Every structure is written in C-alpha cells, then in structure tokens.
Amino acid sequence: MAGNKLLLTLGGLLVAAGLSSCSSTGTEAGGGHFRTLAQENADAQQYLPGDLPIPEGAGITFTKGELAGGKKSSMLIYETQESMTALGSTYQKYVRDKDLERGTEIVDSNNILIHGKVNGSYSYSIIGSSSDSKPGDNEIIVTWIVN
C-alpha cells in the first residue's frame, strides 16, 4: 500500500511539474472513439471500474491491482494518440455522470489532473500528459483505491 501511495504521489508531482498555464475548464469532446475498460482488456480491470472509458486502440503499458489491509487498489497506465481535449472532456463527463466526489479538476490541451476522495470509501486520480517515450502520444495514469 505504501508503494501505491508513493507511485500516486510521484505521478502527481511529475504531472504538476509539467503543468503550464493551466486553467480549470470544461472542454468539448474532440470526436474521439472510446470503449470501456471491460471491452478493451479484461486483465487490466482488476479493482478498476469496468465502465471506465479508454480510447480505442490505447496501448496499455502497465496495470496492477492488489488487495492489502482490506483496501483494493489499482493502477492503469496507457498511451494513446487521442487528444488531451477529448480525454479531459471524456473523464470530466465520466466523473460527473458517476456522481464521484471531485477534488482537483484541471484540464487543458496539454494536461489532465482529476482527483477525488471520499473518506472511508474511495479515492481516485486520472493524470495525463504528453508521452516522453512516444512523441505525439499522450500518457494517462489512472489510480483507484477502494477502502
């Protein structure tokens, strides 16, 4: 569990360092094509919501789920050519439609940072920035912790 908190903290710090001239805005969907995580890859959905949207053709680069101390936690990392505008709009809509508790919500054409927490229930974060390993792609990190 401490490892997950460290990964979440490091991911948040990396994205925060990369944020430039961000504003909290509602963006329009860029016409992207999304599927649910359950449709994309059954192995990747351990402890993640099966209806979590991810772009068609996204390349899942990391997934891990674990149960420790009565808490279920998952991390999913994927790369996509989908625009940050479409990704941000899709995840903002998902959070609103699911009535998830919202904390931080920063979305612009270069970055996504959406985070929420309900004490004693769950916490989640969706972090996105441009991919270092594949220029032109975007990397999304989703963490979900259920108490």
Order of alpha helices (4+ residues) and beta strands (2+ residues): alpha-beta-alpha-beta-beta-beta-alpha-beta-beta-beta-beta
